[in-house]
Amino acid sequence: MSERPYLSVVIPVYNEEPNVPRLTERLAKVLASYPRPAEVVFVDDGSRDGSVAALLRARLILPQAIVVKLNRNYGQHPAVLAGFVHARGDVVVTLDADLQNPPEEIPRLVAKVEEGFDVVGGFREARQDTWFRRTASRWVNRMTARILGIRLRDYGCMLRAYTRPVIERMTGTMERSTFIPALACLYASRITEVEVAHAAREGGASKYGLWKLVRLNLDLITAFSLFPIRVVSFFGIGVALLGAGFGVFLFVRRLIVGPESEGVFTLFAILFVFVGAILLALGLIGEYIGRIYHEVRRRPHFLVERVYGGSGTQPASAGDGI
């Protein structure tokens, strides 16, 4: 492990014990045929099953692998960031442990980086996911592309390659948002995509349910754009003008027609719409204020409990969190 690797493969792992042996075998074949030094950085994101033990057994097949064990579950993107901190390669490739994206695609992404690109994303053309996952992903991709102004088709694919300068910029940031593909786009000059294969999940369960997807979308919107606040501002101006115009209309009507009570239910309906809009605006403002609250506390994105491999098994140090 003294030789500095050219390629680092970072793999976040959370309750993926059934998939680790197959992943290890396929990854070992890929790296054995790769002509340059390579390492693997497994990041256990607080797994509750036997994933850590499976990863330690994997080091018998992949001696160039290290296992970074986090003290609890932080989520996929903070786990990837922890892997970036420990990766040493000039090119860093991220890969999920569920084998839906094949490790055999890694050399293609690295070759694309060597053409001069800073970030190379995988594009899952024939996705083997449920209709709900494909629809939600399509919506997130369109929204992300609009927010960042970079027209990539698949921000959700974790099979991606990054150059060392982009990795250092991401690990050096103190932002609370850790949506890795979006952060990388902010720090890269040349970005492209390549089509990669995609397979149905064979073991374990998906870690992204409906609630996590909603949280991811909300985090993405508020972390990388002021668009929601601006929409609320323009909406508030429109509502104020509409309310003033409606008040003038009611005043003139009262002078002409006289007092009447037939439209009271219409007024209640309009009131409820306005109250709902106000609550929505308060929620968005609260989301931004909450983000500021998290920023000023400067709590670490993750804490490393132990590192297995590399220069030996090590306990966590004070600098093992960002």
C-alpha positions in Angstrom: 0.0 0.0 0.0 3.1 2.3 0.0 2.8 2.8 -3.8 0.4 5.7 -4.5 -2.5 4.4 -6.6 -3.5 5.9 -9.9 -7.2 4.7 -9.5 -9.3 4.7 -6.3 -12.7 3.0 -6.3 -14.9 4.4 -3.5 -17.9 2.2 -2.5 -20.4 3.2 0.2 -21.9 0.2 2.0 -25.1 0.1 4.1 -26.6 -3.3 4.9 -25.3 -5.0 1.8 -23.9 -8.2 3.3 -25.5 -10.5 0.6 -23.9 -8.4 -2.2 -20.4 -7.9 -0.8 -18.9 -11.4 -1.9 -20.1 -11.1 -5.5 -19.0 -7.4 -5.6 -15.6 -8.3 -4.4 -15.1 -11.1 -6.9 -16.1 -9.0 -9.9 -14.1 -6.0 -8.7 -11.0 -8.1 -8.1 -11.2 -9.3 -11.8 -11.5 -5.8 -13.1 -8.6 -4.4 -11.0 -6.4 -7.5 -11.8 -6.6 -6.7 -15.5 -6.2 -2.9 -15.0 -2.6 -1.9 -16.0 -2.0 0.8 -13.3 -2.0 0.7 -9.5 -5.5 0.8 -7.9 -7.1 0.7 -4.5 -10.6 0.2 -3.2 -12.1 2.3 -0.4 -15.1 0.6 1.2 -17.1 2.9 3.5 -19.4 1.2 5.9 -22.2 3.7 6.7 -23.3 2.3 10.0 -24.6 -1.1 8.7 -26.7 -3.1 11.1 -26.1 -6.5 9.4 -22.8 -8.3 8.8 -21.5 -6.0 6.2 -18.4 -5.0 8.1 -17.3 -8.6 8.6 -18.0 -9.3 4.9 -15.9 -6.3 4.0 -13.0 -7.5 6.2 -13.2 -10.9 4.5 -13.2 -9.2 1.1 -9.7 -7.8 1.9 -8.4 -11.4 1.5 -9.3 -11.1 -2.2 -8.6 -7.4 -2.5 -5.5 -6.7 -0.4 -5.3 -3.2 -1.8 -8.7 -2.4 -0.1 -9.3 -0.4 3.0 -12.5 -0.4 5.1 -13.6 2.9 6.6 -16.2 2.3 9.3 -18.4 5.3 10.3 -19.7 5.5 13.8 -23.4 5.6 12.6 -25.5 5.9 9.5 -25.1 9.3 7.8 -26.5 8.6 4.3 -25.0 7.7 0.9 -23.5 11.0 0.0 -21.7 11.7 3.3 -20.3 8.2 3.2 -19.0 8.8 -0.3 -17.4 12.0 1.0 -15.7 10.0 3.7 -14.3 7.7 1.0 -13.0 10.7 -0.9 -11.1 11.8 2.2 -9.3 8.5 2.4 -8.9 7.9 -1.4 -5.4 8.6 -2.8 -5.8 8.0 -6.5 -5.4 10.6 -9.3 -8.8 9.3 -10.6 -11.6 8.4 -8.2 -14.5 6.3 -9.3 -17.7 5.9 -7.1 -19.7 2.7 -7.3 -22.7 1.4 -5.4 -22.4 -1.9 -3.6 -25.7 -3.3 -4.9 -24.2 -4.4 -8.2 -26.9 -2.6 -10.2 -24.1 -0.8 -11.9 -21.4 -3.3 -13.0 -17.8 -2.8 -11.9 -16.8 -3.9 -15.4 -17.7 -0.4 -16.6 -15.0 1.3 -14.5 -12.2 1.2 -17.2 -14.5 3.0 -19.6 -15.1 5.9 -17.2 -11.4 6.2 -16.5 -10.6 6.2 -20.2 -13.0 9.1 -20.7 -11.4 11.0 -17.8 -8.1 10.6 -19.6 -9.5 12.3 -22.6 -9.5 15.5 -20.6 -12.8 15.5 -18.7 -12.9 16.5 -15.0 -16.1 14.6 -14.2 -17.6 11.6 -16.1 -21.1 10.5 -15.1 -22.8 7.2 -15.9 -26.1 7.3 -17.8 -28.4 4.4 -17.2 -30.1 4.0 -20.5 -32.0 0.7 -19.8 -32.8 1.0 -16.1 -34.0 -2.1 -14.3 -35.9 -0.2 -11.6 -39.6 0.1 -10.8 -41.8 2.6 -12.6 -41.9 4.8 -9.5 -38.1 4.9 -9.2 -37.7 5.8 -12.9 -40.3 8.5 -12.8 -39.0 10.1 -9.6 -35.4 9.9 -11.0 -36.5 11.6 -14.2 -38.1 14.5 -12.3 -35.0 14.9 -10.1 -32.7 14.9 -13.1 -34.7 17.6 -14.9 -34.8 19.7 -11.8 -31.1 19.3 -11.0 -30.2 20.2 -14.6 -32.3 23.3 -14.5 -30.9 24.4 -11.1 -27.2 23.8 -12.0 -27.5 24.8 -15.7 -25.7 21.7 -16.8 -27.7 19.4 -19.0 -26.8 15.9 -17.7 -29.4 13.1 -18.1 -28.6 11.0 -15.0 -27.5 12.8 -11.8 -28.7 9.8 -9.8 -26.2 7.2 -11.1 -23.5 6.7 -8.6 -21.1 5.1 -11.2 -19.1 8.3 -11.8 -15.4 9.3 -12.2 -13.7 12.4 -10.8 -10.2 13.8 -11.1 -8.0 14.6 -8.1 -8.5 18.4 -8.2 -12.3 18.0 -8.2 -12.1 15.6 -5.2 -9.9 18.0 -3.3 -12.3 20.9 -3.9 -15.3 18.8 -2.7 -13.5 17.6 0.5 -12.3 21.1 1.2 -15.8 22.6 1.2 -17.6 23.3 4.4 -21.1 23.2 2.8 -23.7 21.2 4.6 -25.2 19.9 1.4 -23.4 16.7 0.3 -25.2 15.8 -3.0 -22.0 14.7 -4.7 -22.9 14.9 -8.4 -24.2 18.5 -8.0 -21.2 19.6 -5.9 -18.8 18.1 -8.5 -20.5 20.1 -11.3 -19.8 23.3 -9.4 -16.1 22.5 -9.2 -15.5 21.0 -12.6 -14.7 22.6 -16.0 -15.4 19.7 -18.4 -18.2 17.3 -17.7 -19.6 14.5 -19.8 -21.6 11.3 -19.6 -21.2 7.8 -20.9 -23.9 5.1 -21.2 -23.4 2.3 -18.7 -25.2 -1.0 -18.1 -27.8 -1.4 -15.3 -29.1 -4.5 -13.7 -31.9 -5.4 -11.3 -31.0 -5.6 -7.6 -30.3 -9.2 -6.7 -29.9 -9.0 -2.9 -30.8 -6.6 -0.1 -33.3 -3.8 -0.4 -33.2 -0.3 -1.8 -32.3 2.4 0.7 -34.2 5.2 -1.1 -37.9 5.2 -0.2 -40.4 7.9 -0.9 -39.5 10.0 2.2 -35.8 9.9 1.4 -36.5 11.0 -2.2 -38.6 13.9 -0.9 -35.8 15.0 1.5 -33.2 14.7 -1.3 -35.2 16.9 -3.6 -35.9 19.5 -0.9 -32.2 19.5 0.0 -31.2 19.9 -3.6 -33.6 22.8 -4.3 -32.7 24.8 -1.2 -28.9 24.0 -1.2 -28.2 25.0 -4.8 -30.8 27.6 -5.7 -32.7 30.6 -4.5 -35.4 29.9 -7.0 -38.1 28.8 -4.4 -37.6 32.0 -2.3 -37.8 34.1 -5.5 -41.0 32.4 -6.6 -42.5 33.0 -3.1 -41.5 36.7 -3.4 -43.1 37.1 -6.8 -46.2 35.2 -5.7 -46.5 37.4 -2.6 -46.4 40.5 -4.9 -49.1 39.0 -7.1 -51.3 38.0 -4.2 -51.0 41.6 -2.8 -52.0 43.2 -6.1 -54.8 40.7 -6.5 -56.0 41.3 -3.0 -56.0 45.1 -3.5 -57.8 44.8 -6.8 -60.4 42.5 -5.2 -60.9 44.9 -2.3 -61.6 47.8 -4.8 -64.0 45.5 -6.7 -65.9 44.7 -3.5 -66.0 48.3 -2.4 -67.4 49.5 -5.8 -69.9 46.6 -5.8 -71.1 47.5 -2.3 -71.7 51.1 -3.4 -73.7 49.9 -6.5 -75.5 46.8 -5.3 -75.6 47.4 -1.5 -74.8 44.9 1.3 -75.0 41.2 0.3 -74.0 37.9 1.9 -74.3 35.5 -1.0 -70.5 35.5 -1.8 -69.4 34.6 1.8 -68.4 31.0 0.9 -66.4 32.3 -2.1 -64.5 34.6 0.2 -63.8 31.8 2.6 -62.4 29.6 -0.3 -60.2 32.5 -1.4 -59.0 33.0 2.2 -58.1 29.3 2.5 -56.0 29.5 -0.7 -54.1 32.5 0.6 -53.6 31.0 4.0 -52.2 27.8 2.4 -49.9 29.9 0.2 -48.6 31.8 3.3 -48.0 28.6 5.2 -46.0 27.2 2.2 -44.0 30.4 2.0 -43.2 30.1 5.8 -42.2 26.5 5.3 -39.7 27.4 2.5 -38.3 30.3 4.5 -38.0 28.0 7.5 -36.1 25.5 5.3 -33.5 28.2 4.4 -33.2 29.3 8.0 -32.7 25.7 9.2 -30.0 25.3 6.6 -28.3 28.5 8.0 -28.7 27.0 11.5 -26.9 23.8 10.5 -24.1 25.8 8.7 -23.2 28.0 11.7 -22.9 25.0 14.0 -20.2 23.5 11.8 -20.8 19.9 12.9 -18.9 17.3 10.9 -20.5 15.6 7.9 -19.4 12.2 9.3 -17.2 10.7 12.0 -14.9 7.7 11.3 -14.9 5.1 14.0 -12.1 2.9 12.6 -10.1 2.3 9.5 -9.0 -1.2 8.5 -6.1 -1.6 6.0 -3.8 0.9 4.5 -1.0 1.4 7.1 -2.7 -0.9 9.5 -5.9 -0.9 11.5 -6.4 2.5 13.1 -8.8 4.1 15.5 -10.4 7.3 14.4 -8.5 10.5 14.9 -9.7 14.0 15.6 -9.5 14.9 11.9 -11.6 12.0 10.6 -14.7 14.1 10.0 -15.5 17.1 7.9 
